[in-house]
Amino acid sequence: MLLAISIASTDAAADRIGSSNLPASTPPLKGRIADDEKASSVIVLGSSVGATSNAGPTFSETPSAFLDRAFGYAAIHSTALGRVDFNVSLSDRLYPSLDEAYEQSIDAGLSLTRNGDGQQTLIALTVSNGRDIEQRLMESSLMLTHAWTRGTAKPYLRAETALLDYRDVPDPFPPFANQDDRDRVSSRGELGLRLTLTDHVEMQVGAGLDNKHYLERYDDFGVGRDSLSLYPLIGLAYTANAGSLRALYMPLWRTYRDPLFDDTWKHAYAVEGDYALLDDVKFFAAARYGFEETDFLIASSAYESVVLGGVTLTVGKGSISFAASETWRTYDDLDLVAVAREDRKLELAMTGEMPLDEHFSLNSRVSYLDYRSSFGHVGTDALTASLGLTYAATR
């Protein structure tokens, strides 16, 4: 994640402003095949228009209209080896008043799922390419999981590797504009057990390792950022007809290649749940704490705490959802360059969907974002609203 903020530049990118921690709107492909047992493919087309007080958003706070466009296709096919799933989606957002804030996302996935004799094997390949005002990233990943599905103790294993290719971004400072030193291969292996404790409670225990290898041995500031993490994990899940509750805790012992950094324990956890008060009223909430690599001069870590909650109401054939999120970020090791930084972000969003007939639905969204950072004592906000039409067809 690019953390540099160039105060002198009016169009400077603002780290983590545009990246939302709210739950994503229901993907246009999600569930449409499963909802119709006779359907083996689905196609979705959508477009909406809107306006925002802050395109991007950035510290330049440029008001702009925008146009959203989306296309999605998914298909399933049964073979002798198992079920094959394929999906592809494309979306973009055009800001006429700020070309630099142009957003685009292209995602494709292909997976094979094989079930038999109380076991399940999944092989999945995904490729994504996205851009916004903060970063340009192409990511390719391959994942293999194998799980036993019978009995009270069900072992599983998972292996995955991903190549992250960062492209240059607009910035007047060359080391921050050129992103080649961020390109890396991230790999993870994990072994574990899922234990059925009662009809409603399941425990997960496991352990694994996570390796990050940067394609350039040293970054633009002469720092090597390769790291290896060893971690145990423990989780609990409660599932009932009215709702569910899940919790996961994962401490990591992280070792660095560069002696500039001390090997240390880092921690991450997540708690999330949902509850259906009535058939037409569903609540959800979550709390997360974790960290990630950053690129602010040194191989620092950003710790992020997130709390969020919301409610979804079914009104006739349509639905209305409201969600709110508060995010706090602090940064490790910045004392090496005598810099301290804390960020806070508030997000609010209300979305609505109203089916017009078998294929068409009307969609709307109103959102507000408020961002503040102690680094440079900067802040900004954005109010955004849009209205659109979606077409979906299965066969």
N, C-alpha and C positions, 0 to 999 in steps of 0.2 A: 504494500500500500504506500502510495506516495504521500509523504507528510509535509513536504516543503510548501510554505506559503510565501509568495513574493509580494510583500506589502506594496512595493513600488508599482507593480503591474495591476492595472485596473481589471484585467481579465484573468487574474491568477486563479488557478484551481484551488479549491478549498477542500482539504481532505475530509472524507467521511460526511460531507454535507449531503451530497446527492444519494449516497447509498443508504437505503431505508432498512430499518430493523422491524418495521411493521410486517405482519403476515402478508405474504403475496396474495393478490387477488386470485380467485379461483382460476387456474390455468384453463384456457379455452378447450384443451383436449381432455383434461382430467375427468375421468368417470363417464365420458360420453359413450364409450364402447361398452363398459361394464353395465351401464344403466339399461342397455338394450342387448339381451343375450343373443339376438340374431345378428347384431352388427359386428362386422369384422374390420371396418375402417371408418374414419371420420375426417371431415374437412371443415375448417373454420376460417372465415374471413371476417375481419373487423376493422372499423375505422372510427375515429372520434376527433372532435375539434375542441379546443379549449383555450384558456388564457392563464398566465401566471404573472405574479408581481416580480418574479426573480428567475429568469431562465437559467437553467443549469442544476441547482442554483449556485451562484458565485457571489463573491464580495462586491462585484461590480453592480449587482442588483438591477439587471436590465429587464424591464417588463417586456413581455412578448406573447403573442398568440402562438399556438402550436397545432400541429397535425400529427395524430397517431395513426399508424397503419400496422396491421398484423395479419399473418397467415400461418395456419397450422395444419398438419396432416399426421395422422397416426393410423397404424394398421397392425393387426395380429394375424398370425398364420400358424396352424398346427402342422408339425412335421414329425417324422419318425424319431428325430433326436430330441424333440421337445417343442415348446411354444416359442415362436420368434416374434419379438415386438420391435417395431420401427416407428420412429417419430421424428419430425422435423418442424421447426418453427422459426419464423422471421418476424421481426418487429422493428419499428424505428419511430423516432419522434423528431420532427422538423421544427426548429425555432427560426422564423424569418428574421427576427431582430438580433439574433446572436448565433451566427453560423458555427462558432467554436463549440457551442453546447449541443450540437447535433448528436443524438443518441441512436445506436443501432445494436441489435442483438440477433445472432444466428446460432441456433442450437440444433444438433442432430444426435440421435441415439439409436443403437442397435443392440439387442440383448437376446440371449437364449436361456430359457428356463426349462430345466428337466426335473420332473418329479417321478419317484418310484422307489418302492421298497423302504418307505419311511425316511427318505432322504431327498434333499433338494439341492440342485446345483444351478448357479446363476453366473453367466459370463456377460459382461456389459462393456460396450465401447461407446464413449461419448466424446463429442467434439463441440466446442463452443467458441464463438468469436464475438467480442463485444467492444464497444467504445462509448465513452461519454466525455465530459469535460475534464474528468480526473485521470482516466487511464485508458489504455488500449491493450487488450489482453486476448490472446488465443490460447485455449487450454484443451489438451487431448488427454483422456484418461482411460485406463483399462482396469477392470475390477473382476475378481473371481471370488465367489463365496460358495461354501459348501456347508450345509447344516443338516443335522439329524432332526427329524420332526416327530418322532414317537418317544413315549416314555416321560418320566418326570425329570430326568436329566438329559438335556439335549445339547451335545457339543456342536460347535461351529468353528469354522476358520474363514478368515478373510484376508485377501491380499490385493493391493491396489497400487498403481503407480500413475503419476500424472506429469506431463510436460507443460510448464507455464512459460509462454513466450510473450513478453511485454514489448510493446511498440513505443516509439517516441511520442512524447506529449508536448503541447505548446508550453514553453516556459523560457524566459530570457536567460536563465542560468543553465549553461550546457550540462553540468552533471545531473541536473534534475530533469532536463528535457530528454536526454538519452537514457533509455531504460534497459539497455542490454545487460547491465550488471545485475538486473533483477531476475533474469531468466534462470529457471531452475527445474530440477527433477525432484518431485516429492513422492516418496514411497512409504508405504505402511503395511505391516503384517500384524495380524491379531488372532489369538486363540482364546476360546472362552466356552462357557456353559450357560445355558438358560435353564433354570430350575423352577419347576412348577411347585409352589408351596401350598396353594389352595386353588379352588375353582376360579378365584378372581385375582390372585396375586402370583406374579412371576419375578424371580430374581435373576439378574445377569451378573456373572463374574468373568473376568478375563484379564489378559495381559498382552502387551504388544510392544512394537518399536516403530518409531517414526524417523525417517532420515530425509534431510534436505540437502541437496547437492547443487550448488550454483555453477552454471556453465562457465562463468568467468571466475577464476580463482580468487581475485580480489575485486572489490567494487571501486568506484571512482575516487574513494577516499583512502584506498589502500587497506581496507578491512576485509578479512575473510569471514564469510557468514555461514559456512557449512555447520550443521549441527546434527546431533543424534539424540533422540529422546527415548527413554524406556519408561513404560507406564503400566500400572495396574488399573483396573476399573471395576466399579461395582454399581449396580443399578437395581431399582425396584419399579415394577409396573403394576398398577391396580386397574382392572377393567370391569365395569358393570354396565347394565343396560342404560343407566342414566348418564354415565360419563366415565372418564378415565383420569388417572394421575400417574405421571412417570417422573422418575428422578434418576440422575446419573452423576457420579463423581469420578474424576480422573486426575490424580496427581502425576506429574511427569518429572523425571530426573533428566535434565538437559545438559549435554556436554557440547562445548564449542571447539572448533578447530583453532580459532584464533585465541592466543593467550590473553588478549585484551579483556576477555570476558571470563568470569568465574563460572564454573559448573554450579548448577543450582536447581532446587526444586521449584516447579511452577505448578499451578493448580487450575482446574477448570471444573465447572459443574453446570447442570441444567435441571430445572424443575418446570414441568408444564402439565396442564390439565384442561379438561373441558367438562361441562355439565349442562344437561338439558333440563331446564326448569320446567318447561312445557314442550310439547311437540313443535311449537312454533317459536320457542325462545331458547337459544343456546348461548352459553357463556364460555369464554376461554381466557386463560391467563398463563403467563410464563415468566421465569426469572432465569437469567443466564450470566455466567461469569467466565471469562476466558482471556486468551491473549493471542497475539499474532506477530509475525515479523514485520518490521517497518523499515523504512529506508531514509530516515532522517539523519543524515551525516554518518551514522554508525549503525551497527546491527542491533538496534534497540528492540524492545518489545512494548507493544501497546496493550494494556489491560483494559478490557471492556466489560462493563456491567450493564445489563439491560433488564428492564421490567416492562411488561406490556400486558394489556388486557383488552377485552372487547366483548361485544354481544352481536349475535345475528338474529334478526327477526324475519319470519316468513309471513308475508302479507299477501293473501290470495295466491296467485301464481308467481308473484315476485318475491324479492327479498331485499332487506336493508341491513347493512353491517356498519358498526362503528368500532374503531380500534384506536388505542392511545399507547404511546411508547415513550419512555424516558431512558436515555443512554448517557453513560459517563465513561470517559476514557482518560487514563493516566499513562505515563510513559516511564519505562525503566532506563537506567543508565545514561540519561541525558545530562547527569551531573558531570560526565566526562567532557562535555563541551559547555558547561556552566549554563545550561538552559533548563528551565522547568516548564511543564505544560500540562494543563488539564482542559478537557473539552466536555461540553454538555450539549445534548440535542433532545428537543421535544418534538414529537410527531403526533398529529391527529389526522384521522381520515374517516370519511363516511362514503360508502359506496352503495349503489342500488342497481338492481337488475329487474326488468319487467318484460317477460315474454310477450310478444305481439301475436305470434302464431306458432306453427310447428317448427319453423326454421329461424325466424327473426326474433331478436330481443333488443330492447333499449337499455343502455348502460350509462350510468352517471357516476362521477366521483368528485368530491370536494376534499381538499387536504390542506393542512397548515404545518409548516416546519419552522422551528426557531433554533438557531445554532449560536453557541458562544464558546470562545476559546481564550484561555489566559495567555497564550502565545501571541504577542502583539496586541493583546486586549481587543481582539476583533470579534465581530458578531454580525449575523444577518438573519433574515427570515424570508419565507416565501408562502404566498397564498395561491392555490391552484384549483381550477375547476374545469371539468370537461364533460361532454355529452357525446355518446356514440351509438353506433348500430352494429350488431354482430349477426352473422349468418352461419349456421351450423347444420350439417347434413351427415347422416350415417347411412351405411349400406352393408 
